[in-house]
Amino acid sequence: MTVDRYGDNDPELRSLRRELSARFDARPANEWPVDLLRALIRVFDLAGIKPAPEPFRPYVVK
C-alpha cells in the first residue's frame, strides 16, 4: 500500500496546486505589490512554512 503524504491522488488538491502555480507564473514576483508579499509571508508562517535560518557569517569590525 502506498502512502500519499502529499495528496497527489486527490483531484481537488491537484487542481488547487495548478491554480496556485498559474497565479505565481502569471506575474513575476519582482512585480508583486508589497502588501501581497507581506500577506503571503504571513500565510506561510501560519502554515508553519518557514525558510531555514541563514548561516552565521562572522566578520571583522575595523
C-alpha positions in Angstrom: 0.0 0.0 0.0 1.4 3.4 -1.0 1.0 6.3 1.5 0.0 9.5 -0.2 1.6 12.0 2.1 1.3 15.0 -0.3 -2.2 14.4 -1.6 -1.0 13.6 -5.2 -4.0 11.4 -5.7 -6.6 14.0 -4.6 -8.1 15.7 -7.7 -9.1 18.8 -5.7 -5.6 19.2 -4.2 -4.0 18.8 -7.7 -6.4 21.5 -9.0 -5.6 23.9 -6.2 -1.8 23.3 -6.8 -2.2 24.0 -10.5 -4.2 27.2 -9.8 -1.6 28.5 -7.3 1.2 27.7 -9.7 -0.6 29.5 -12.5 -1.0 32.6 -10.3 2.7 32.5 -9.4 3.5 32.2 -13.1 1.1 35.0 -14.2 3.2 37.8 -12.8 6.9 37.8 -11.8 7.5 38.1 -8.1 9.5 41.3 -8.6 6.3 43.0 -9.7 4.2 41.9 -6.8 2.9 44.7 -4.5 4.4 44.9 -1.0 1.0 44.1 0.6 0.8 40.8 -1.3 4.3 39.8 -0.3 3.5 40.5 3.3 0.3 38.6 3.2 1.9 35.6 1.5 4.7 35.5 4.1 2.1 35.6 6.9 0.1 32.8 5.4 3.2 30.7 5.0 4.1 31.4 8.6 0.7 30.4 9.8 1.0 27.2 7.9 4.4 26.6 9.6 6.4 27.0 6.4 9.5 29.0 7.2 12.8 29.2 5.5 15.9 27.8 7.1 17.8 30.4 9.0 20.7 32.0 7.2 24.0 30.6 8.4 26.0 32.8 10.8 28.8 34.6 9.0 31.3 36.2 11.3 33.1 39.3 10.2 35.8 41.6 11.5 34.8 45.0 12.5 37.5 47.6 12.0 
